[in-house]
Amino acid sequence: MTPIAITMMAISLVTVWGGLVVVTINLMKRGTDRD
C-alpha cells in the first residue's frame, strides 16, 4: 500500500470513530438533561 492510501484510511477511521463518540456524548447529554 502507498503512504497516501494508508493516510486516507487512517483519516477515514478517525472520522468515523470521532463521529460515533460525538453522537454517543450528545445522546448521553440529552438523556441527562431530560432527567
RARAUR-V232858 format. One record per residue. PSI is psi in radians with two decimals (NA if undefined). BURIAL is b if it has 16 or more other C-alpha atoms within 10 Angstrom, else e. D_LAST is the distance of its C-alpha to the last C-alpha in Angstrom with 2 decimals. Layout:
psi: [PSI/PSI]
burial: [BURIAL/BURIAL]
d_last: [D_LAST/D_LAST]
This chain:
psi: [2.59/2.68/-0.59/-0.76/-0.72/-0.73/-0.75/-0.75/-0.74/-0.77/-0.76/-0.71/-0.78/-0.69/-0.77/-0.89/-0.69/-0.72/-0.73/-0.72/-0.77/-0.74/-0.80/-0.70/-0.75/-0.73/-0.73/-0.73/-0.74/-0.72/-0.76/-0.63/-0.70/-0.66/NA]
burial: [e/e/e/e/e/e/e/e/e/e/e/e/e/e/e/e/e/e/e/e/e/e/e/e/e/e/e/e/e/e/e/e/e/e/e]
d_last: [49.65/50.05/48.04/46.73/45.37/43.72/42.13/40.87/39.36/37.66/36.18/34.95/33.33/31.59/30.40/29.02/27.25/26.02/24.58/22.79/21.29/20.13/18.57/16.71/15.47/14.36/12.53/10.77/9.96/8.71/6.42/5.11/5.41/3.79/0.00]
